[in-house]
Amino acid sequence: MTRVIFVSADGENRSEVEGLAGQQLLEVAQANGQPLEGTCEGQMACSTCHVIVDPADFPKLPRASEMEEDLLDLASHVTRTSRLACQVHLAEGLDSLTVRMPGAVRNMQGR
Ligand code: FES
């Protein structure tokens, strides 16, 4: 089992869940009620599975493919540690992987 920590866009809520090695991060998110659409179900035709990886965990992930980088360019609230959850698979070295939901809705104060 690999532990994954999902953090809400505002940082207020943390949800610690478990997934299996090899399992797609998008599947783990959706199975645990995280608000990730993943419209194309991993077919690399949307960017609605965008998550922001904790900077401490980002170097542990295999590099994103060029296609993933191109799709991330279309996502909102992209950061230097953004990834597509359909392209990230759980693995032993990723225990406690922490990812934040990108901020989809912001109020007038920008929070
Ligand atoms: S689910 Fe569409 S690119 Fe990840």
Backbone and ligand atoms as CSV (ligand in chain L), in Angstrom:
chain,resi,resn,atom,element,x,y,z
A,1,MET,N,N,0.840,-1.202,0.000
A,1,MET,CA,C,0.000,0.000,0.000
A,1,MET,C,C,0.879,1.259,0.000
A,2,THR,N,N,0.414,2.252,-0.703
A,2,THR,CA,C,1.119,3.529,-0.739
A,2,THR,C,C,0.173,4.598,-0.224
A,3,ARG,N,N,0.665,5.394,0.702
A,3,ARG,CA,C,-0.147,6.454,1.278
A,3,ARG,C,C,-0.109,7.683,0.375
A,4,VAL,N,N,-1.256,8.280,0.182
A,4,VAL,CA,C,-1.340,9.521,-0.592
A,4,VAL,C,C,-2.092,10.537,0.261
A,5,ILE,N,N,-1.595,11.750,0.263
A,5,ILE,CA,C,-2.262,12.811,1.027
A,5,ILE,C,C,-2.781,13.849,0.036
A,6,PHE,N,N,-4.096,14.015,0.029
A,6,PHE,CA,C,-4.721,15.018,-0.827
A,6,PHE,C,C,-5.019,16.254,0.019
A,7,VAL,N,N,-4.633,17.394,-0.501
A,7,VAL,CA,C,-4.857,18.652,0.202
A,7,VAL,C,C,-5.814,19.488,-0.648
A,8,SER,N,N,-6.808,20.071,0.015
A,8,SER,CA,C,-7.783,20.882,-0.734
A,8,SER,C,C,-7.103,22.119,-1.308
A,9,ALA,N,N,-7.752,22.730,-2.282
A,9,ALA,CA,C,-7.178,23.894,-2.974
A,9,ALA,C,C,-6.840,25.017,-1.999
A,10,ASP,N,N,-7.654,25.177,-0.956
A,10,ASP,CA,C,-7.397,26.259,0.000
A,10,ASP,C,C,-6.452,25.829,1.122
A,11,GLY,N,N,-6.018,24.586,1.088
A,11,GLY,CA,C,-5.077,24.090,2.093
A,11,GLY,C,C,-5.728,23.754,3.423
A,12,GLU,N,N,-7.028,23.912,3.516
A,12,GLU,CA,C,-7.728,23.721,4.801
A,12,GLU,C,C,-7.953,22.246,5.149
A,13,ASN,N,N,-8.135,21.414,4.135
A,13,ASN,CA,C,-8.465,20.008,4.403
A,13,ASN,C,C,-7.410,19.068,3.840
A,14,ARG,N,N,-7.033,18.090,4.671
A,14,ARG,CA,C,-6.093,17.055,4.236
A,14,ARG,C,C,-6.781,15.714,4.360
A,15,SER,N,N,-6.633,14.900,3.364
A,15,SER,CA,C,-7.252,13.585,3.377
A,15,SER,C,C,-6.166,12.549,3.085
A,16,GLU,N,N,-5.949,11.644,4.046
A,16,GLU,CA,C,-4.909,10.639,3.881
A,16,GLU,C,C,-5.564,9.335,3.457
A,17,VAL,N,N,-5.147,8.804,2.316
A,17,VAL,CA,C,-5.762,7.584,1.794
A,17,VAL,C,C,-4.655,6.609,1.384
A,18,GLU,N,N,-5.049,5.417,0.973
A,18,GLU,CA,C,-4.061,4.443,0.526
A,18,GLU,C,C,-4.419,3.934,-0.857
A,19,GLY,N,N,-3.381,3.647,-1.635
A,19,GLY,CA,C,-3.583,3.071,-2.954
A,19,GLY,C,C,-2.575,1.956,-3.160
A,20,LEU,N,N,-2.734,1.241,-4.248
A,20,LEU,CA,C,-1.851,0.120,-4.548
A,20,LEU,C,C,-0.712,0.562,-5.446
A,21,ALA,N,N,0.438,-0.063,-5.290
A,21,ALA,CA,C,1.562,0.229,-6.178
A,21,ALA,C,C,1.117,-0.009,-7.618
A,22,GLY,N,N,1.432,0.900,-8.495
A,22,GLY,CA,C,1.050,0.795,-9.901
A,22,GLY,C,C,-0.262,1.476,-10.212
A,23,GLN,N,N,-1.030,1.782,-9.175
A,23,GLN,CA,C,-2.340,2.410,-9.407
A,23,GLN,C,C,-2.161,3.863,-9.849
A,24,GLN,N,N,-3.042,4.266,-10.733
A,24,GLN,CA,C,-3.022,5.636,-11.253
A,24,GLN,C,C,-3.504,6.602,-10.158
A,25,LEU,N,N,-2.781,7.698,-10.006
A,25,LEU,CA,C,-3.159,8.683,-8.981
A,25,LEU,C,C,-4.576,9.206,-9.208
A,26,LEU,N,N,-4.978,9.352,-10.459
A,26,LEU,CA,C,-6.341,9.825,-10.762
A,26,LEU,C,C,-7.387,8.860,-10.194
A,27,GLU,N,N,-7.147,7.562,-10.375
A,27,GLU,CA,C,-8.091,6.561,-9.848
A,27,GLU,C,C,-8.191,6.660,-8.327
A,28,VAL,N,N,-7.046,6.826,-7.685
A,28,VAL,CA,C,-7.028,6.915,-6.220
A,28,VAL,C,C,-7.806,8.149,-5.771
A,29,ALA,N,N,-7.601,9.248,-6.486
A,29,ALA,CA,C,-8.300,10.490,-6.142
A,29,ALA,C,C,-9.804,10.311,-6.286
A,30,GLN,N,N,-10.227,9.769,-7.405
A,30,GLN,CA,C,-11.657,9.629,-7.659
A,30,GLN,C,C,-12.305,8.624,-6.714
A,31,ALA,N,N,-11.581,7.563,-6.380
A,31,ALA,CA,C,-12.125,6.555,-5.461
A,31,ALA,C,C,-12.294,7.116,-4.055
A,32,ASN,N,N,-11.613,8.225,-3.792
A,32,ASN,CA,C,-11.672,8.809,-2.451
A,32,ASN,C,C,-12.325,10.180,-2.438
A,33,GLY,N,N,-13.150,10.432,-3.438
A,33,GLY,CA,C,-13.989,11.628,-3.437
A,33,GLY,C,C,-13.281,12.945,-3.673
A,34,GLN,N,N,-12.101,12.896,-4.279
A,34,GLN,CA,C,-11.401,14.153,-4.563
A,34,GLN,C,C,-11.981,14.788,-5.832
A,35,PRO,N,N,-12.054,16.110,-5.874
A,35,PRO,CA,C,-12.716,16.788,-7.001
A,35,PRO,C,C,-11.836,16.895,-8.248
A,36,LEU,N,N,-11.501,15.760,-8.823
A,36,LEU,CA,C,-10.736,15.746,-10.076
A,36,LEU,C,C,-11.610,15.127,-11.149
A,37,GLU,N,N,-11.830,15.870,-12.222
A,37,GLU,CA,C,-12.726,15.372,-13.268
A,37,GLU,C,C,-12.124,14.214,-14.057
A,38,GLY,N,N,-10.951,14.441,-14.618
A,38,GLY,CA,C,-10.342,13.389,-15.445
A,38,GLY,C,C,-11.247,13.013,-16.593
A,39,THR,N,N,-11.733,14.023,-17.300
A,39,THR,CA,C,-12.754,13.840,-18.331
A,39,THR,C,C,-12.401,12.775,-19.373
A,40,CYS,N,N,-11.160,12.731,-19.797
A,40,CYS,CA,C,-10.798,11.793,-20.877
A,40,CYS,C,C,-10.335,10.439,-20.342
A,41,GLU,N,N,-10.402,10.263,-19.026
A,41,GLU,CA,C,-10.047,8.989,-18.384
A,41,GLU,C,C,-8.635,8.521,-18.740
A,42,GLY,N,N,-7.715,9.449,-18.770
A,42,GLY,CA,C,-6.310,9.084,-18.988
A,42,GLY,C,C,-5.898,8.967,-20.433
A,43,GLN,N,N,-6.732,9.422,-21.347
A,43,GLN,CA,C,-6.401,9.317,-22.779
A,43,GLN,C,C,-5.574,10.505,-23.269
A,44,MET,N,N,-5.135,11.344,-22.343
A,44,MET,CA,C,-4.310,12.512,-22.667
A,44,MET,C,C,-5.017,13.447,-23.650
A,45,ALA,N,N,-6.270,13.704,-23.379
A,45,ALA,CA,C,-7.045,14.583,-24.243
A,45,ALA,C,C,-7.731,15.688,-23.454
A,46,CYS,N,N,-7.357,15.857,-22.189
A,46,CYS,CA,C,-7.915,16.944,-21.395
A,46,CYS,C,C,-6.821,17.354,-20.406
A,47,SER,N,N,-7.116,18.260,-19.528
A,47,SER,CA,C,-6.140,18.536,-18.461
A,47,SER,C,C,-6.887,18.676,-17.141
A,48,THR,N,N,-8.041,18.018,-17.077
A,48,THR,CA,C,-8.899,18.162,-15.903
A,48,THR,C,C,-8.469,17.257,-14.747
A,49,CYS,N,N,-7.341,16.595,-14.898
A,49,CYS,CA,C,-6.816,15.768,-13.804
A,49,CYS,C,C,-5.586,16.436,-13.198
A,50,HIS,N,N,-5.427,17.721,-13.456
A,50,HIS,CA,C,-4.265,18.474,-12.973
A,50,HIS,C,C,-4.225,18.527,-11.444
A,51,VAL,N,N,-3.054,18.182,-10.886
A,51,VAL,CA,C,-2.812,18.343,-9.445
A,51,VAL,C,C,-1.472,19.040,-9.255
A,52,ILE,N,N,-1.321,19.635,-8.088
A,52,ILE,CA,C,-0.058,20.297,-7.758
A,52,ILE,C,C,0.668,19.429,-6.734
A,53,VAL,N,N,1.808,18.919,-7.139
A,53,VAL,CA,C,2.577,18.004,-6.295
A,53,VAL,C,C,3.405,18.811,-5.293
A,54,ASP,N,N,3.479,18.312,-4.050
A,54,ASP,CA,C,4.312,18.961,-3.040
A,54,ASP,C,C,5.750,19.052,-3.584
A,55,PRO,N,N,6.387,20.203,-3.460
A,55,PRO,CA,C,7.743,20.363,-4.001
A,55,PRO,C,C,8.732,19.322,-3.484
A,56,ALA,N,N,8.521,18.805,-2.268
A,56,ALA,CA,C,9.437,17.790,-1.726
A,56,ALA,C,C,9.254,16.449,-2.440
A,57,ASP,N,N,8.070,16.207,-2.960
A,57,ASP,CA,C,7.783,14.933,-3.629
A,57,ASP,C,C,8.029,14.996,-5.137
A,58,PHE,N,N,7.980,16.183,-5.687
A,58,PHE,CA,C,8.058,16.324,-7.145
A,58,PHE,C,C,9.283,15.626,-7.761
A,59,PRO,N,N,10.485,15.774,-7.164
A,59,PRO,CA,C,11.655,15.127,-7.778
A,59,PRO,C,C,11.599,13.603,-7.745
A,60,LYS,N,N,10.729,13.036,-6.923
A,60,LYS,CA,C,10.630,11.567,-6.837
A,60,LYS,C,C,9.850,10.978,-8.003
A,61,LEU,N,N,9.110,11.821,-8.717
A,61,LEU,CA,C,8.288,11.330,-9.831
A,61,LEU,C,C,9.112,11.248,-11.102
A,62,PRO,N,N,8.815,10.260,-11.949
A,62,PRO,CA,C,9.438,10.247,-13.269
A,62,PRO,C,C,9.064,11.519,-14.018
A,63,ARG,N,N,9.931,11.968,-14.896
A,63,ARG,CA,C,9.655,13.206,-15.637
A,63,ARG,C,C,8.370,13.084,-16.467
A,64,ALA,N,N,7.714,14.217,-16.626
A,64,ALA,CA,C,6.522,14.256,-17.475
A,64,ALA,C,C,6.939,14.128,-18.943
A,65,SER,N,N,6.104,13.470,-19.718
A,65,SER,CA,C,6.363,13.369,-21.157
A,65,SER,C,C,6.096,14.724,-21.806
A,66,GLU,N,N,6.575,14.881,-23.026
A,66,GLU,CA,C,6.318,16.138,-23.750
A,66,GLU,C,C,4.823,16.368,-23.929
A,67,MET,N,N,4.107,15.275,-24.190
A,67,MET,CA,C,2.660,15.385,-24.380
A,67,MET,C,C,1.988,15.876,-23.093
A,68,GLU,N,N,2.444,15.358,-21.964
A,68,GLU,CA,C,1.879,15.809,-20.687
A,68,GLU,C,C,2.202,17.288,-20.466
A,69,GLU,N,N,3.434,17.676,-20.758
A,69,GLU,CA,C,3.817,19.095,-20.601
A,69,GLU,C,C,2.920,19.976,-21.471
A,70,ASP,N,N,2.659,19.530,-22.691
A,70,ASP,CA,C,1.816,20.316,-23.605
A,70,ASP,C,C,0.398,20.454,-23.051
A,71,LEU,N,N,-0.136,19.363,-22.499
A,71,LEU,CA,C,-1.489,19.428,-21.947
A,71,LEU,C,C,-1.541,20.306,-20.703
A,72,LEU,N,N,-0.477,20.265,-19.906
A,72,LEU,CA,C,-0.449,21.103,-18.702
A,72,LEU,C,C,-0.502,22.583,-19.064
A,73,ASP,N,N,0.023,22.910,-20.233
A,73,ASP,CA,C,-0.029,24.310,-20.680
A,73,ASP,C,C,-1.475,24.799,-20.804
A,74,LEU,N,N,-2.410,23.868,-20.969
A,74,LEU,CA,C,-3.817,24.232,-21.134
A,74,LEU,C,C,-4.575,24.287,-19.808
A,75,ALA,N,N,-3.941,23.813,-18.734
A,75,ALA,CA,C,-4.626,23.755,-17.440
A,75,ALA,C,C,-4.572,25.107,-16.734
A,76,SER,N,N,-5.502,25.301,-15.799
A,76,SER,CA,C,-5.524,26.528,-15.000
A,76,SER,C,C,-4.705,26.325,-13.730
A,77,HIS,N,N,-4.173,27.392,-13.215
A,77,HIS,CA,C,-3.450,27.398,-11.939
A,77,HIS,C,C,-2.241,26.469,-11.944
A,78,VAL,N,N,-1.584,26.365,-13.078
A,78,VAL,CA,C,-0.415,25.494,-13.184
A,78,VAL,C,C,0.760,26.097,-12.409
A,79,THR,N,N,1.505,25.226,-11.750
A,79,THR,CA,C,2.709,25.665,-11.043
A,79,THR,C,C,3.901,24.849,-11.566
A,80,ARG,N,N,5.078,25.107,-11.034
A,80,ARG,CA,C,6.271,24.360,-11.473
A,80,ARG,C,C,6.214,22.898,-11.069
A,81,THR,N,N,5.333,22.552,-10.132
A,81,THR,CA,C,5.244,21.148,-9.712
A,81,THR,C,C,3.906,20.526,-10.119
A,82,SER,N,N,3.280,21.079,-11.123
A,82,SER,CA,C,2.010,20.519,-11.606
A,82,SER,C,C,2.242,19.226,-12.384
A,83,ARG,N,N,1.318,18.301,-12.238
A,83,ARG,CA,C,1.330,17.064,-13.020
A,83,ARG,C,C,-0.114,16.677,-13.345
A,84,LEU,N,N,-0.239,15.789,-14.323
A,84,LEU,CA,C,-1.554,15.224,-14.627
A,84,LEU,C,C,-1.685,13.928,-13.825
A,85,ALA,N,N,-2.723,13.841,-13.017
A,85,ALA,CA,C,-2.866,12.685,-12.123
A,85,ALA,C,C,-3.036,11.372,-12.882
A,86,CYS,N,N,-3.475,11.443,-14.131
A,86,CYS,CA,C,-3.624,10.196,-14.892
A,86,CYS,C,C,-2.272,9.661,-15.355
A,87,GLN,N,N,-1.229,10.476,-15.247
A,87,GLN,CA,C,0.092,10.052,-15.708
A,87,GLN,C,C,1.017,9.685,-14.550
A,88,VAL,N,N,0.508,9.806,-13.330
A,88,VAL,CA,C,1.311,9.471,-12.150
A,88,VAL,C,C,0.819,8.139,-11.603
A,89,HIS,N,N,1.742,7.214,-11.397
A,89,HIS,CA,C,1.382,5.905,-10.844
A,89,HIS,C,C,2.076,5.715,-9.507
A,90,LEU,N,N,1.346,5.166,-8.566
A,90,LEU,CA,C,1.921,4.977,-7.236
A,90,LEU,C,C,3.043,3.944,-7.301
A,91,ALA,N,N,4.042,4.155,-6.452
A,91,ALA,CA,C,5.188,3.250,-6.395
A,91,ALA,C,C,5.748,3.290,-4.984
A,92,GLU,N,N,6.566,2.321,-4.652
A,92,GLU,CA,C,7.109,2.228,-3.291
A,92,GLU,C,C,7.763,3.516,-2.807
A,93,GLY,N,N,8.582,4.114,-3.635
A,93,GLY,CA,C,9.306,5.314,-3.224
A,93,GLY,C,C,8.427,6.549,-3.081
A,94,LEU,N,N,7.157,6.392,-3.349
A,94,LEU,CA,C,6.252,7.552,-3.314
A,94,LEU,C,C,5.341,7.558,-2.099
A,95,ASP,N,N,5.701,6.786,-1.062
A,95,ASP,CA,C,4.829,6.757,0.105
A,95,ASP,C,C,4.710,8.161,0.701
A,96,SER,N,N,3.511,8.536,1.066
A,96,SER,CA,C,3.178,9.873,1.598
A,96,SER,C,C,3.203,10.951,0.515
A,97,LEU,N,N,3.050,10.538,-0.730
A,97,LEU,CA,C,2.942,11.514,-1.817
A,97,LEU,C,C,1.845,12.523,-1.476
A,98,THR,N,N,2.198,13.792,-1.526
A,98,THR,CA,C,1.239,14.839,-1.154
A,98,THR,C,C,0.927,15.700,-2.365
A,99,VAL,N,N,-0.360,15.813,-2.682
A,99,VAL,CA,C,-0.782,16.620,-3.831
A,99,VAL,C,C,-1.925,17.543,-3.427
A,100,ARG,N,N,-1.921,18.717,-4.011
A,100,ARG,CA,C,-2.962,19.705,-3.716
A,100,ARG,C,C,-3.850,19.881,-4.940
A,101,MET,N,N,-5.122,20.078,-4.694
A,101,MET,CA,C,-6.046,20.371,-5.784
A,101,MET,C,C,-5.765,21.795,-6.263
A,102,PRO,N,N,-5.761,22.012,-7.574
A,102,PRO,CA,C,-5.553,23.387,-8.034
A,102,PRO,C,C,-6.755,24.246,-7.663
A,103,GLY,N,N,-6.536,25.517,-7.418
A,103,GLY,CA,C,-7.636,26.405,-7.050
A,103,GLY,C,C,-8.511,26.675,-8.250
A,104,ALA,N,N,-9.752,26.234,-8.210
A,104,ALA,CA,C,-10.637,26.415,-9.350
A,104,ALA,C,C,-11.457,27.698,-9.213
A,105,VAL,N,N,-11.866,27.971,-7.993
A,105,VAL,CA,C,-12.722,29.127,-7.771
A,105,VAL,C,C,-12.062,30.019,-6.737
A,106,ARG,N,N,-11.939,31.263,-7.048
A,106,ARG,CA,C,-11.336,32.191,-6.091
A,106,ARG,C,C,-12.329,33.314,-5.841
A,107,ASN,N,N,-12.335,33.818,-4.622
A,107,ASN,CA,C,-13.258,34.914,-4.330
A,107,ASN,C,C,-12.645,36.249,-4.766
A,108,MET,N,N,-13.347,37.305,-4.505
A,108,MET,CA,C,-12.917,38.620,-4.998
A,108,MET,C,C,-11.576,39.072,-4.405
A,109,GLN,N,N,-11.222,38.524,-3.257
A,109,GLN,CA,C,-9.949,38.885,-2.640
A,109,GLN,C,C,-8.808,38.013,-3.169
A,110,GLY,N,N,-9.137,37.101,-4.100
A,110,GLY,CA,C,-8.110,36.244,-4.667
A,110,GLY,C,C,-7.682,35.125,-3.738
A,111,ARG,N,N,-8.505,34.801,-2.739
A,111,ARG,CA,C,-8.174,33.689,-1.834
A,111,ARG,C,C,-9.035,32.493,-2.104
L,1,FES,S1,S,-7.694,12.503,-17.477
L,1,FES,FE1,FE,-7.482,13.637,-19.294
L,1,FES,S2,S,-5.376,14.089,-19.375
L,1,FES,FE2,FE,-5.604,13.080,-17.473
